[in-house]
Amino acid sequence: MAIYNEDGQIIGYKTRYVFCCSKNDETSWRMDEFTVNPETIPANARDQIKETVACRIRVKQAKTPERPFFESEESEEEDEGSEIEE
């Protein structure tokens, strides 16, 4: 996946890897690998940057279910109405 700067120029790339214990057994461990677009680097530094990557290793968090919609107690009281005494 390309990474762009505010001018729309590709400045790098991100590749995501998923750790698997076996062929069909995916774990929650992820690694994002970031590389720089060599064209954005001065010519005299390109050889060094081609051999460099940055990685982020993390555990994917389980998604939490969305909070169900509940009416407030005030709105329930309003729906009941008030009794009128004669």
N, C-alpha and C positions, 0 to 999 in steps of 0.2 A: 504494500500500500504506500502510495507516495505521500510525502509530507510537504506542504506548500507554505511559503511565507506570505505576508500580507499583500505582496505584489503578484501573487499567483505563480511564482517561480518554484520549481521543485528543488527543495534544499536537502532532502534526504528520503529515506525509505524505512518502513517499519514492517517486520515480518514476525508473525506470531507462531509460536510452537506450543504444542500441547504434549505433556508427558503422558505416555501410555505404558502400563505394566505389560500388556500383551497387545496383540493386533486389534482387538475389539474392546479393550478395557481401558477407557480414558480416565485419567485422574483429574483432580481439580488444580493441579500445578500448571502454570503458564509461564512462558518466557517470551518477552518481546525483545527483538533484536533491532537496534537502530543503526543505520549506516548513513553516511553523508554522501550527497551527490558530488562526485569529484569535480564536476564542472563549476561548482560554486567556490572551489578552493584555489588559491594561487598555484600556478604551475609548479613552482619549486617545492610545494608541500604535498602534492598529489600522491606521490609514491608512499609517503608515510601514512596518509589518511586512508588509502585503499586497504591497508592492513589493520585498520582499527574499527572496532564496533563497540557499541554500548549495549548492555543487556539489563533488563529488569525482570527479575524472577519473583513470582507472587503466587498466592493461592487464590483461586477464584472463589469469591464469596457466594454463598447460596442466596438465591433471590428470596426476599421476604414477601409474603402475600400482602396485597394491598389491603389497607384498613377498610373494613366494610363500612358502608354508610349507616350512620345512626342518627336519628333525630335527637335534638337536645331535649332535656326534660321540660324546658320552658315551652317549646312548641307542642309537646304532648298535653301540657296543662291548658294551653290555649284551645286545643282541639276539643277538650272535654267541656268547655264552656263554663259559665258560672251560673249558679242557681239564683233565681229571682224569688225573693220572699214577698208574699202579699200581705 
